[in-house]
Amino acid sequence: MKKYITHQYRLILAVAALLTLFYNRVFFAKLVAAFPLDQGNTGFIIAAGVLLFLANALFFALLAGRYVTKPLLIFAVIAAAGCSYFMSTYGVVIDDTMLQNVLETDAGEAAGLINTSMVLQMVFFGLLPAVLIWRLKLDYAPFKKEILSKAVILGGTLVFAAVTLLSFSASFASFFREYKPVRYYIAPLYAFYSGIQYAVASPAVNTGPAKPVSPDAEIIEPHDDKAMQVPERELIFLVVGESARADHFQLNGYARETNPALSKMDNIVSFTQFHSCGTTTAVSVPCMFSPAARKSFDSGDIYEYENVLDVLRRSGVNVIWLDNNSSSKGVADRMEYQDFRHTPHPECGEECHDDAMLQDLQNYIDDHPDGDILIVMHQLGSHGPEYYKRYPESFEYFKPACKTNKLGDCTEEEIINAYDNTIRYTDHFLAGIINLLKKNDDYFEAGMLYVSDHGESLGENGIYLHGMPYAIAPEAQKHVGVILWGGKYFDFPVKKILPLKDKDYTQDQLYCTLLAMFEVKTEDCTSDMMIFPPELAAHDD
C-alpha cells in the first residue's frame, strides 16, 4: 500500500492523526460525558476517534495539490490550535456566529483576550507544527501517480469510514441523532464548515441607499399636549448594554447590591423575563433595531434595509449614537455618531469607562431646540473577559475581584465579584442618565430604556463569556437586563407598566416600542409587538 501513497498524502495522514490526537481534547471530553467509558463505550470512543481521523484525511486529500497541500495544512494546525484554546479555556463553540463576532472584533477587544497561556498554545501547537510542515521537503510524483494516490486515500477513507460506522451503528445513530452539539467541538473541521457557511450566507454589503421600512410611519399625538399643559417634545435615552445577564440585577431579586442607586429611585421598572435576539453583539444589536423578528432576521438586513433609527429620523426626531463599544454593527451608519472607544476623548483615561459618554449631553439637548430627541448610548458595560477593566478602581465594591483575562486562573467568587462590579457600575451610569433627565423633566416627555444586547456565562458547566449557538446557549447568555425609567410627562405612566414587568418579552419588540415612545404610528406595529401597548399611553389619572 505504501508505494501507492505519495509523500504529500503521507503528510496529510500524519497531520490528520496529529489533529485528532492533540487538538480535540474538548470534543473527546464531551463525547465521553455523553457516552461514559464505565458503561462499555470504550470501543465506540475509539471508533469515533478513528472516524474523526478519517474525516480529517478525507477533507485534506480532497483539496490536496502541489501548491495547496502545505498552505492548507499550515492553516489547519494554526486554526485548530486557536479553536482548541478558546474551546478549552472558555467553553465556546466556533460556529458561523462566533466567526462573525471575531471578524467584527476591534483591536482593543482582541487584545483583551491575549495572555501567556494563549501565546504558548499558539506557539507550540500552531506555529511550531506550521514551521515543521513548511520546512518539510515533499517529493511530488508524476501527475498520474499523484492522482492514483489521491484516489487510494479517498477510496480507503470512505471504505474504512463505512466499516467503522457499521461496527458501532447503534452508538453512532444515537450520537448523530441526540448529541449534535458535541460535533460543534471538532477542531478544525467544524470551524471550517462554519466559515464556509458564513461566507455563503453573508450577502454583499449594500453600498446604495437603504431600502425603506415602515414608509407610512408618522408622529400622531394621541392628545392635545398644549391644552393639557404637557410638553410637546420627547427626550428619550436608549442605552444598549453589553453582556448584562438579568439574574445579576438586584432589581430582579439578586441577593447582592448590584443596583444600589436605581433601587432607591422612583418610576423604575425592571423587566424580569426579557430575552435577546442573539448571543453576540454582532447579531443582537442589528436584530433589535430591525423590524424583522429573530427567526427571520438576516445579518445583511441592517445594511440593505433601514432600521428603527431611520424611521425616527425620517419622522423628524433628532438622533445621535454615542459608542463606547466596538461599533454600532451598521445600525448607526446613517446617524450622527460619536466614537468614544477608538477616538481620543479628554474624559477617557487608559480605559474609556462608560461615564465618559455622559459629558456634554446637556449641551446637545440645548443645541436642539426643535423636534424630539433620541440619544442612543452603546456601553462597554460588562464585556469580558477583562471585567475588572470595565469600571474605575473606586467602583471595586465586591472583593476580591478577578484581575486577569485568564478566567480559569480565578476562583468562581473572584469572577462573580468582578462581573457584579460591572453591573454595579452600570447602575451608577444609568442613574447618571436619569438624573440628567430629571433636570429636563419639566420641558420634555422624558424617559430612559436600557436593554442589554445579550447575557454572559460565568463558568457554569465550564462555559465562559457568550456566543454559543442560540439553540444550545445557556439561559444566562439569553436572559438579559432591561430597565425603564419614565418622567412625570412620559407617555406611558410607570404605575400602569409595573404590572407587566414579569411578562415574557424579547428584543423583537424593541422596534415598535421605540416608535411608540415617540408617538410614531405605522401599520407595521400592533400592541402585541410592543413592550407596553399604546392603550397605556394616557395621563388621565
C-alpha positions in Angstrom: 0.0 0.0 0.0 2.9 2.4 0.8 4.0 2.5 -2.8 0.6 3.9 -3.8 0.7 6.7 -1.3 3.0 9.7 -2.3 4.8 12.0 0.1 2.1 14.7 0.3 -0.6 12.2 1.2 1.6 10.6 3.9 1.9 14.1 5.3 -1.8 14.5 5.2 -2.3 11.3 7.1 0.3 12.4 9.7 -1.4 15.8 10.2 -4.8 14.2 10.3 -3.6 11.9 13.1 -1.9 14.9 14.9 -5.1 16.9 14.8 -7.2 14.0 16.0 -5.0 13.1 19.0 -3.8 16.5 20.2 -6.3 19.2 19.1 -9.6 17.7 20.1 -9.5 17.3 23.8 -12.7 19.2 24.3 -14.5 17.1 21.7 -13.4 13.8 23.3 -14.3 15.1 26.8 -17.8 16.0 25.6 -18.1 12.6 23.9 -17.0 10.7 27.0 -19.5 12.7 29.0 -22.3 11.6 26.6 -21.0 8.0 26.3 -19.3 7.1 29.7 -16.4 4.7 29.5 -17.7 2.8 32.5 -20.8 1.9 30.6 -19.0 -0.2 28.0 -18.4 2.6 25.4 -14.6 2.4 25.1 -14.8 0.7 21.7 -17.2 3.4 20.4 -15.0 6.2 21.7 -12.0 4.7 19.8 -14.2 4.2 16.7 -15.2 7.9 16.9 -11.6 8.9 17.1 -10.9 6.7 14.0 -13.8 8.3 12.2 -12.5 11.8 13.1 -9.1 10.9 11.7 -10.7 9.6 8.5 -12.8 12.8 8.2 -9.7 14.9 8.5 -7.8 12.8 6.0 -10.7 12.9 3.5 -11.1 16.7 3.8 -7.4 17.4 3.2 -7.0 14.8 0.5 -9.9 16.3 -1.5 -8.2 19.7 -1.6 -4.6 18.4 -1.9 -2.4 19.6 -4.7 1.2 20.7 -5.4 0.6 24.3 -4.4 -2.2 23.7 -1.9 -1.2 20.9 0.5 1.3 22.8 2.6 -0.6 26.1 3.0 -3.7 24.1 3.7 -2.1 22.0 6.4 -0.3 25.0 7.9 -3.6 26.9 8.1 -5.3 23.9 9.6 -2.9 23.4 12.5 -2.9 27.1 13.3 -6.7 27.3 13.2 -7.0 24.1 15.2 -4.6 25.5 17.9 -6.8 28.6 18.2 -10.1 26.7 18.2 -8.7 24.2 20.8 -7.5 27.1 23.1 -10.8 29.0 23.1 -13.0 25.9 23.4 -11.0 24.5 26.3 -10.5 27.9 28.0 -13.9 29.5 27.6 -16.1 26.6 26.6 -17.2 28.4 23.4 -18.2 27.0 20.1 -16.5 28.2 16.9 -19.6 28.5 14.6 -20.6 31.0 12.0 -22.0 33.4 14.5 -18.7 33.3 16.5 -16.7 33.8 13.3 -18.8 36.8 12.5 -18.1 38.1 16.0 -14.4 37.5 15.5 -14.3 39.3 12.2 -16.1 42.3 13.7 -14.0 42.5 16.9 -11.8 45.5 17.1 -8.1 45.5 18.2 -8.9 46.5 21.8 -11.3 43.6 22.3 -8.8 41.2 20.7 -6.0 42.4 22.9 -8.2 41.7 25.9 -8.1 38.0 25.1 -4.3 37.7 24.7 -2.4 36.1 27.6 0.6 33.9 28.3 -1.3 30.7 28.0 -2.8 31.6 24.7 0.6 32.7 23.3 2.2 29.4 24.5 -0.5 27.3 23.0 -0.4 29.1 19.7 3.4 28.8 19.5 3.7 25.1 20.5 0.5 23.8 18.8 0.2 26.3 16.0 3.4 28.0 15.0 5.9 25.1 15.7 4.0 22.5 13.7 3.4 25.0 10.9 7.1 25.7 10.6 7.9 22.0 10.6 5.3 21.4 7.8 6.7 24.4 5.8 10.3 23.2 6.1 9.5 19.6 5.2 10.6 18.7 1.7 7.9 17.0 -0.3 8.9 14.9 -3.3 6.0 15.1 -5.7 5.4 12.2 -8.0 4.3 12.4 -11.6 0.8 13.7 -12.1 -0.8 10.3 -12.8 0.7 8.8 -9.7 -0.5 11.7 -7.6 -4.0 11.2 -8.9 -3.8 7.5 -8.2 -2.6 8.3 -4.6 -5.5 10.7 -4.2 -7.9 8.0 -5.3 -6.4 5.5 -2.9 -6.7 7.8 0.0 -10.2 8.9 -0.8 -11.4 5.4 -1.5 -9.6 4.0 1.5 -11.0 6.6 3.9 -14.6 6.1 2.7 -14.3 2.3 3.0 -12.8 2.4 6.5 -15.4 5.1 7.5 -18.2 2.8 6.3 -16.8 -0.2 8.2 -16.3 2.0 11.4 -19.9 3.3 11.2 -21.3 -0.2 10.7 -19.3 -1.7 13.5 -20.9 0.7 16.0 -24.1 1.6 14.1 -26.3 1.9 17.2 -24.0 4.2 19.1 -23.3 6.4 16.0 -27.0 6.6 15.3 -27.6 7.8 18.9 -24.6 10.2 18.6 -25.8 11.8 15.3 -29.5 11.9 16.5 -29.2 13.0 20.1 -25.8 14.7 20.6 -25.5 17.1 17.7 -23.9 19.8 19.9 -20.9 17.6 20.6 -19.9 17.8 17.0 -19.6 21.6 17.4 -16.3 21.0 19.3 -14.5 19.2 16.4 -11.3 21.2 15.6 -10.7 22.5 13.0 -13.3 20.8 10.7 -16.4 22.4 12.3 -14.8 25.8 12.2 -14.0 25.3 8.5 -17.6 24.2 7.9 -18.9 27.3 9.8 -16.5 29.5 7.8 -18.0 28.2 4.5 -21.5 28.6 6.0 -20.8 32.2 7.0 -19.2 33.1 3.6 -22.2 31.6 1.7 -24.8 33.2 3.9 -23.1 36.7 4.1 -24.6 39.0 1.4 -22.6 41.7 -0.2 -22.8 44.9 1.8 -25.3 47.2 0.2 -23.4 50.4 -0.9 -26.6 52.1 -2.2 -29.4 53.7 -0.3 -31.1 51.5 2.3 -34.5 50.3 1.3 -37.2 52.0 3.4 -39.2 50.2 6.1 -42.5 51.4 7.7 -43.0 54.0 4.9 -46.3 55.0 6.4 -44.7 56.0 9.8 -45.6 59.4 11.1 -45.9 61.1 14.5 -49.5 61.3 15.7 -50.0 63.0 19.0 -52.7 61.0 21.0 -53.8 64.1 22.9 -53.6 67.9 22.7 -50.4 68.5 24.7 -50.8 72.2 24.7 -54.3 72.0 26.1 -53.2 69.6 28.8 -50.1 71.8 29.5 -47.9 68.8 28.7 -44.5 69.3 27.0 -44.8 68.5 23.3 -41.3 67.1 22.8 -39.9 63.7 23.6 -36.4 63.3 25.2 -35.5 59.6 25.2 -32.3 57.9 26.2 -31.9 54.3 24.8 -29.0 52.5 26.4 -27.7 49.4 24.7 -26.0 47.4 27.4 -23.2 44.8 27.0 -23.2 41.2 28.4 -25.6 42.1 31.3 -27.5 39.0 32.5 -30.8 39.5 34.2 -30.2 37.3 37.2 -27.4 39.5 38.5 -29.6 42.6 38.8 -30.6 43.4 42.4 -33.8 44.9 40.9 -34.7 41.3 39.7 -34.2 39.7 43.1 -30.5 39.1 43.1 -29.2 38.9 46.7 -26.2 41.3 46.2 -26.4 45.1 46.0 -25.7 45.5 42.2 -28.3 48.2 41.8 -27.9 50.5 44.9 -28.7 53.7 43.0 -31.7 52.5 40.9 -33.2 50.6 43.7 -33.7 53.9 45.6 -35.2 55.7 42.6 -38.9 56.2 41.8 -40.5 55.4 38.4 -38.3 52.4 37.7 -39.4 49.2 36.0 -37.1 46.2 35.6 -38.5 43.7 33.2 -37.6 40.3 34.7 -38.3 38.0 31.7 -36.6 39.6 28.7 -34.7 37.5 26.1 -32.2 38.5 23.5 -32.2 38.1 19.7 -28.7 36.5 19.8 -25.8 35.7 22.0 -23.3 38.1 20.4 -23.3 41.9 19.8 -22.9 41.3 16.1 -26.3 39.6 16.0 -28.3 41.1 18.8 -27.7 44.8 18.1 -28.7 44.9 14.4 -31.5 42.5 15.2 -33.1 44.5 18.0 -33.2 47.7 15.8 -34.6 45.8 12.8 -38.3 45.3 12.1 -37.6 41.6 11.4 -38.1 39.1 14.2 -35.2 36.9 15.5 -36.2 33.9 13.5 -36.4 35.8 10.2 -33.6 38.3 10.8 -30.6 38.1 8.4 -27.3 39.8 9.3 -27.3 41.6 5.9 -30.6 43.2 6.6 -29.1 46.0 8.6 -27.1 47.2 5.5 -29.8 46.5 2.9 -32.8 48.0 4.8 -33.5 50.9 7.1 -33.9 50.3 10.8 -36.0 52.0 13.5 -33.5 54.9 13.8 -34.0 55.7 10.1 -37.8 55.7 10.7 -37.5 58.0 13.6 -35.1 60.4 11.9 -37.5 60.4 8.9 -40.3 61.3 11.3 -38.3 64.4 12.5 -36.6 63.0 15.5 -33.0 64.2 16.3 -30.9 61.0 16.6 -27.4 60.6 17.9 -25.4 57.4 18.7 -22.7 57.5 21.3 -20.5 54.4 21.2 -18.1 53.1 23.8 -18.2 49.6 22.2 -16.6 48.1 19.1 -19.2 49.8 16.7 -22.9 50.1 16.1 -22.7 47.0 13.8 -24.2 49.0 11.0 -27.2 50.3 12.9 -26.0 54.0 13.1 -24.2 54.2 9.8 -26.6 56.9 8.6 -26.8 58.7 12.0 -24.8 61.4 13.8 -22.2 59.3 15.6 -19.6 59.8 18.3 -16.9 57.2 18.9 -15.5 57.0 22.4 -13.7 53.7 22.0 -11.4 54.4 19.1 -11.2 58.2 19.1 -9.3 60.1 21.9 -11.5 61.9 24.3 -10.4 64.1 27.2 -12.8 62.3 29.5 -11.1 58.9 28.9 -8.0 57.6 30.6 -6.2 54.5 29.7 -9.5 52.7 29.7 -12.5 54.6 28.5 -15.3 53.9 31.0 -18.9 54.4 30.1 -19.2 57.6 32.3 -17.3 59.4 29.6 -20.4 59.4 27.4 -22.3 61.4 30.0 -20.2 64.6 29.3 -21.8 67.4 27.3 -25.2 65.8 26.9 -27.0 68.8 28.2 -25.2 70.9 25.6 -26.5 68.5 22.9 -30.1 68.9 24.3 -29.8 72.7 24.4 -28.4 72.8 20.9 -31.5 71.1 19.5 -34.4 73.4 20.4 -36.8 71.9 17.9 -38.0 68.3 17.4 -37.9 65.2 19.6 -34.5 63.9 20.7 -33.2 60.3 20.9 -29.8 59.7 22.4 -28.5 56.1 21.9 -25.6 55.1 24.2 -23.8 51.9 23.4 -22.0 50.7 26.5 -18.9 48.6 27.0 -20.8 47.5 30.1 -19.8 44.1 31.3 -17.7 43.0 28.3 -15.4 40.1 29.3 -13.1 38.5 30.0 -11.4 41.6 31.5 -14.3 42.6 33.7 -12.1 44.4 36.1 -11.2 47.0 33.4 -14.9 48.0 32.9 -15.1 50.1 36.0 -12.9 52.6 37.8 -10.9 51.3 40.7 -13.2 53.2 43.1 -16.1 51.0 42.0 -14.5 47.7 43.1 -17.1 47.1 45.7 -17.1 43.3 45.6 -13.7 41.8 46.6 -11.5 40.0 45.7 -12.1 40.5 42.0 -10.6 38.5 39.2 -7.9 40.7 37.6 -6.9 38.7 34.6 -8.4 37.6 31.3 -7.4 34.0 32.2 -10.7 33.3 33.9 -9.7 29.7 34.6 -7.0 31.1 36.9 -9.6 32.8 39.1 -12.0 31.3 41.6 -15.7 31.4 41.0 -16.1 34.0 43.7 -13.4 36.3 42.1 -15.1 36.1 38.6 -18.5 36.8 40.0 -17.2 39.7 42.1 -15.6 41.3 39.1 -18.7 40.8 37.0 -21.0 42.1 39.7 -18.8 45.2 39.9 -19.6 45.9 36.2 -23.3 45.6 36.9 -23.0 48.0 39.8 -21.1 50.4 37.6 -23.8 50.2 35.0 -26.3 51.0 37.8 -24.3 54.2 38.5 -24.1 55.0 34.8 -27.9 54.7 34.4 -28.6 56.7 37.5 -26.5 59.5 36.0 -28.6 59.5 32.9 -31.8 59.6 34.9 -30.5 62.5 37.0 -29.9 64.4 33.8 -33.4 63.6 32.5 -34.8 64.8 35.8 -33.2 68.2 35.2 -35.1 68.3 31.9 -38.3 66.7 33.1 -40.3 70.0 33.1 -39.6 70.6 29.4 -39.9 67.1 27.8 -41.8 63.9 27.9 -38.7 62.2 29.2 -37.7 58.5 29.5 -34.9 56.0 29.5 -34.9 52.4 28.3 -31.9 50.2 29.0 -31.6 46.9 27.0 -28.6 44.6 27.2 -27.5 43.0 23.9 -27.1 39.5 25.4 -26.1 37.8 28.6 -22.9 36.2 29.9 -21.7 32.8 31.2 -19.5 33.0 34.2 -18.1 29.5 34.3 -21.3 27.4 34.8 -20.7 24.0 33.3 -17.2 25.2 32.1 -18.7 27.8 29.8 -17.5 31.5 29.9 -18.4 34.7 28.1 -21.0 34.4 25.4 -21.6 33.5 21.7 -22.9 29.9 22.0 -25.3 28.8 19.2 -28.7 30.1 20.2 -30.3 26.7 20.2 -28.0 25.3 22.8 -26.9 28.5 24.6 -27.4 28.6 28.3 -30.1 30.8 29.7 -27.5 33.1 31.2 -26.5 34.2 27.7 -30.0 34.9 26.5 -31.8 36.3 29.6 -30.9 40.0 29.7 -31.4 43.0 31.9 -33.9 45.6 30.7 -34.8 48.7 32.7 -37.3 51.6 32.1 -37.5 55.0 33.8 -40.3 57.4 33.0 -40.5 61.0 33.8 -43.6 62.8 35.0 -44.8 63.5 31.4 -43.6 60.2 29.9 -46.4 58.9 27.7 -46.6 55.6 29.5 -47.3 56.0 33.2 -44.9 53.8 35.1 -47.6 52.6 37.5 -49.5 51.2 34.6 -46.4 49.4 33.3 -45.3 47.9 36.6 -47.9 45.0 36.4 -46.3 44.0 33.1 -42.7 43.6 34.4 -42.8 39.8 34.7 -44.3 39.1 31.3 -42.2 37.4 28.7 -40.6 39.8 26.2 -37.9 39.7 23.6 -35.8 42.2 21.7 -38.1 41.7 18.7 -40.4 44.1 20.5 -37.9 47.0 20.7 -38.6 48.3 17.1 -42.3 49.0 17.7 -41.8 50.0 21.4 -39.3 52.7 20.4 -41.7 54.0 17.7 -44.5 54.1 20.3 -42.3 56.1 22.8 -42.1 58.8 20.1 -45.8 58.5 19.2 -44.9 57.3 15.8 -47.7 55.2 14.2 -47.3 52.6 11.5 -49.4 49.7 10.2 -46.3 47.5 10.9 -46.8 47.7 14.6 -49.6 46.2 16.7 -50.0 46.1 20.5 -48.5 42.6 20.9 -45.3 43.9 19.2 -44.6 46.4 21.9 -43.3 46.1 25.5 -46.1 48.4 26.7 -49.2 48.8 24.5 -50.4 52.2 23.2 -53.6 51.9 25.3 -51.4 52.6 28.4 -50.4 55.9 26.9 -52.9 58.1 28.9 -52.4 60.6 31.6 -56.0 60.7 32.8 -55.4 60.0 36.4 
